[in-house]
Each structure stands twice: as C-alpha cells, then as structure tokens.
Amino acid sequence: MDFDDTPEEASYRARVRSVLTDRAADLLHVAPGEPVDARSREAELRATQGVLAEEGLVGVTWPREYGGQGGTLVQQAIVSQELARARVPTLVNHIGIGMCGPTVIAHGSDDQRSRYLARLLRADDVWCQLFSEPASGSDLAALRTSAVRDGEDWVVNGQKVWTTLAHVSDFGILLTRTDPERPKHAGLTMFVVDMHAPGVTVRPLRQMSGGADFNEVFFDDVRIPDSERLGEPGEGWRVALTTLMNERVAIGGAGSDIGQSPEALAAHARERLPALDPERQALARQAVGRALVASLATRYTGYRRFTTLSQGGVPGPEASAGKLGGTAAARLVADAGVRLLGDDAVLGATADGDDTWQRAQAYVPGIAIAGGTDQVLRNILGERVLGLPSEPRTDKTAPFSTGGRR
Amino acid sequence: MNFDLSDDQRDAAAGARDFFTGSVPLSAARAALEGEGVPAPGRKALADIGFLGITVPESAGGAGGSVLDLAVVAEQGGAVLAGPSLVTAARAAVLLEGAPDLAAQLADGSAAIAVLDGPVTGSAPSIDAADATLFLGLDGGALVAGEGEVVPGRPLDATRGLARVRLTSRRVLAEDAGGLWERARQVAAVVLAAEDLGAADRAVLMAVDYAQQREAFGRVIGSYQAVKHMLVDAWVGVDQLRSLVWWAAWAADSAPGELPLAAAAAKAYAAEAFERAAETAVQVHGGIGFTWEHDAHLYWRRAKTDRLLLGDATEHLDAVARLAVGGALG
C-alpha cells in the first residue's frame, strides 16, 4: 500500500508539469474556487484547450486513431490533478471529451468521426449533451422530444433543459423519441445536432446560486440529416448508456473533491476561529471536524476506486457511492465554512466582498441533483450493489403513448 | 498509487475469517452477557494462532507485522464480536517496545495483559481488564506495569471485558512515556475502528439479508425505497469507514506524522458509522430485532460501547479540527 506515483507515473507527471510551466503564458489561470463564466471567457477557454490539445494533454484516454493519446485513466487523473494544481480551469469542452466524443467513437460513422473528433479535442467546436427535459429528469427514458423521419432528414420538435454549456456549444448529442408506440426505452434514437441550425434556440437559465452555467434548449422543426444519427433507430437508450457510463468514468474520480476542499476549510478555520467567542470556537471545531472527516472519508474512498482503475478495473455501480458521499461532505464543508463567518454568515458576502463560502453553500443543492440525484443514486446502490429488488414498475413494458399504463 | 491490500493481507483476512467464524458463535456473546460464559475465542486461542503477536517484533517472539496486517485480522474478529479485543494486543505491543520480555509474554499469551485508561489509582472501565492479571498504565508521565484490584461492573456489551482497576503494585517500565502512550492510544483507536468496521459490515449484511426475504404489503421490504435508502446510507458509511481504517493503519506503519489526524478521523467516523449500522439493523428487522433472542442487539451493544471507548466522537472531531487548523492537512 502506498500513495506514491510509480516511476512511470512520476515521469509522466513531470512532463505534464513542465508543459504547464512552459506554456503558462498561453493558458488561462484562475484562483481556486473562482467561478468561470463560459460565455464571457469563451475565447480564452477555447484557446487554452487548443494549447493543451497541441501538447497532447486532451483526450488522454482516447484512442490514437481519433486524435487521443491512447493513455490510461491514471494518466488522465494526473493531467486533471496537474491542471488543478496549476490553476487552469476545467476544460471548456469537458462534456464533449468525457461524454459526447466517446459516444461518437462508439456509435458514429467513419465520416462523423473524421469530421468531429479532432475539432472537438482542440475546442474548435464545443459540445453539449441534450438529454434531460422538463418532464424527464431522473426518469430520462420518459423524454418527449420527437424526431420524425421526412425523406433523408429527421424533423425534431421539443425542449431540453439543464443543458450545461449549450449557450457556447457548436454541436450536441441529442436523445429523441422516434417511436412512441413502443415501450419507453425502445422508442429512442440518438443524433448529432448542429446547435447553429435553424430552429434551435438556447436560453440560459439562472441558477439559485446566481450563475448561469446551464440552459434550456428549444427545437422547432429542426432538420437533422439521417447521416447524423448515432446508432440504429430505436437503439437510442443503448447509445445513451455509453454516454452515461463514460460520465461515470469522468466523475468516478481519483479522490477529487466535490465542492470546497478540506484544505480550504482548514485554512478558513485557521483565519476565522480566533474571532469567535471561546464557547463558540468549541462548537465550530465540532462542525469543522465533522466536515473534514466526511471529506477525507470520501477522498480516501476515491483513492480505492482509483486504485481499481489503475489495476485495469472498470468503475462499477459503487462509484455512485463516491458522488453520494462527496455531496454529503460538500454540504458539511460549506455549512461549517459559512458558520465560521460569524455575523457575516447571514449576508451574501463578507464586508470585503468575499462570497466563497456563501457560494459554496448555494451550490450544494445543485450537486445533490445533477448527475444523479441523491435518491436515484441510493436506488442504484441498493439495487445493483446490495441486491435489493426495485420498486414494481409498469412503465417498462407498456407503449410510451399510453403513458406507461396498461 | 496503490491504496489496496496486498495478496498476503487478503490471504490473512481470509484465514482470519475462517478462524473467527469457526471459533466464535454469536451465542458466546449472548451467554457472556447472561453471565454464563466468557467471550470467545478467548485469550489462549488468539495467542495460539498468533494474533496477539502480529505487531510484536520477531525478536520478541511475534510476527513483526504491520498495524495494517493486524487491522485486517481485527476486522474479521469484529464481524463476529470476538473477545478479547486485538486493540489491547496492538496497544500493548507499542507500549512494550522497550520491554521485550513482557512483549513476548503478550504474544504467547502467558501474561494476561490489559491497558488502563485514566488514573492507575482507579481507572476508567478499560478493555479486557476483567480477566487480566497484568496491567499497563500511565502514572505521572511514566509507563508502569503492575497487578491490580479488578471491579468489572455490569456489562452493556460483555465481549469487551470492561473493568475498573486500581493498581496494587507498580514498577516503572519507562520514564517520560507521554509520547509513547499517546502513539499507543492512536494505534489502539485505529484497531478499534477496524473491529468496528467488521461489526458494522456484518450488521448491514444481516439487515440486507432480512430485507431481501421479509415481505410486507405484498412484496419484500427491501424493495421499498424508505427501507432501501436506510440500508444504502448504512452501507456507504461502512464503505467509507474501510477507507479511513486503511489510511490510518497505513499511517501508523508508514507515515507517523499523519497518524494523529488519520487515527482521530477513523475513530470518530467509526463511532457514528457503526452506531448507524447497528441501529439500522434493529429497525429493519422490526419487532424481532428488538428481542433478546435476536442477534441484532449484540451488535447494537458493541456499537453503543465502542463509540465511547478510547475517546468519543466529540473528542476525536475536536482533535481533527485542531490538527487540521495546525497544518496537519499540509
């Protein structure tokens, strides 16, 4: 047991680190926890990813034939760690790299692969994932956006929502219903959609935390050529599972923190504890200690999953426990951080305008919903890890058009 | 990074599971509680298979193994509520680093040793003191060994062998032993967390098995999300506890600077994760889970006891916060 890099990992890390130093002038840097607005900083974000792609630090695990590096998940984790260490923000095309691209690789035509993948890695094109809808969130297969065949095209109508990065995207992978007379999972088809096509309207949604990272997207008679289909008609659910499995790999994590880090909380406590009344200091230390323990428990559990990956394993359903634990820890960390602010805790920012902890607090409810709600994750863990039966369902077999009822 | 057990450690865990499963029926814990037996497998059996000497140096007749080696065995003992605890073996092995003769007697079981918490003139209830004959304690900064007068009290969990002790004789083993004492207590906390890990894991499995079979309102209760989510939360607690136990045991062996933080984190988390697992097990079983005849309360008793031994969660959470504020996270 050890937490050290192997000699190969150490030399890879050294190479990554030297690239990030040598090219520092060409890369965007931000303070830890500083929000990065994709719209206002779009050009810098795209340029940064372009530089990193040039240096072979994008698409680390992608096959070489599609412009990737043919590397390991461990190498990808090292790149992510070093980018964070160098304070380079998350790649603007992280959804494209982690989810859309792998889906095109698995289910696209040779023509699609050659047109899309290299540009995606350089962030010449930014991609988004058009899955959730107003009436189908956790129950994704209940989606209603329709695609109807018309000659060589499909005509799409409907609405997607919670679409991260849609407002700066050039392409998206779009899950549609093409046969409402079949059961819900069997009537779906996946496409690549041009986000600049006529009939596509993107409206940013403001979140309760104040930022606007995601959007609603409307499709009004949008025409998509049949050549942009991913997988066979009716096979959309299987294609979507590829995407979601890659999402699990992408967020399965190498012990990376969700929300503010335990180190950030410790530094904050170091600064703020002395300002509290002595009795309150003892109570605050309880809250800080509890948050740190939860955070460390999640971090070291992530290291166990990471070890599994580095031994050549694949992330299983237990990866959901990492997100569940990480969310719980993020909640405790944010809460302890806010409480340490004393009187300032009831305001949106401290007197000097710092809103780090208030922002962390307002971000937590979103973490508990995005990428699998806490409740859905508990169902996944209960059914696929503990072997408990699912709730009885009638919606899996009845035609979607009947509303899932027989 | 390789945050995983070695093949040898996996084999040792499997061997320990076989040993404990074969030698410790849960009926032993109940019988001990009823005053009609003693904890199983007992000191001699643990000495004979070598578990009391895992971390004792080879030169003193032990196996010269690591705290992690001991923790993976302790987890298996915890699963069946075995007694005496390997916590004492781990803690005494640290305290007796400078007393190889006594360490040898610890390892081969010829001395029944317990470590006292609190003043040696009247200790707090201390693990496995009830049937011990030689006691180690901290007396004015010195490590002392001696015989004592033992007052067990009525047990909440009879497998822990808790007793108050007043030393009737004492000889100094080491002066200025405060640092040694503290490190031994941290190692003990790690091994206690490892035993709690095994017990919590078993309590959750017991509840999951029942939830897969018991039917109510026309289907098995594990299919209801209200029940399922309780079980998942308890299981996630066990899974995360395993990570902290491994980290803390690794720190004891390989990164002594991290041990105070890691041990406090593991002990604090163990207290609450095991308690939740045991309470969930009782609740999921319903009425039968509240009976004397059912095993669930044996785990519940262990959880309610262990959470307070070697410092409760309040103490350890405070330590984590103080250490982190002092720079222990780097």
Interface residues (C-beta under 8 A of the other chain):
Chain A: M1 D2 F3 D4 D5 E9 V74 P262 E263 L265 A266 A269 R270 L273 A282 R285 Q286 V288 G289 R290 L292 V293 L296 A297 T298 Y300 T301 Y303 R304 F306 T307 T308 S310 Q311 E318 A321 L324 G325 Q375 R378 N379 L381 G382 E383 V385 L386 G387 L388 P389 S390 E391 P392
Chain B: M1 N2 F3 D4 L5 S6 L68 V208 A211 Q212 R219 V220 G222 S223 Y224 Q225 K228 H229 L231 V232 D233 W235 V236 D239 Q240 L241 R242 S243 L244 W246 W247 W250 S254 A265 A268 Y269 T314 H316 L317 D318 A319 V320 A321 R322 A324 V325 G327 L329 G330
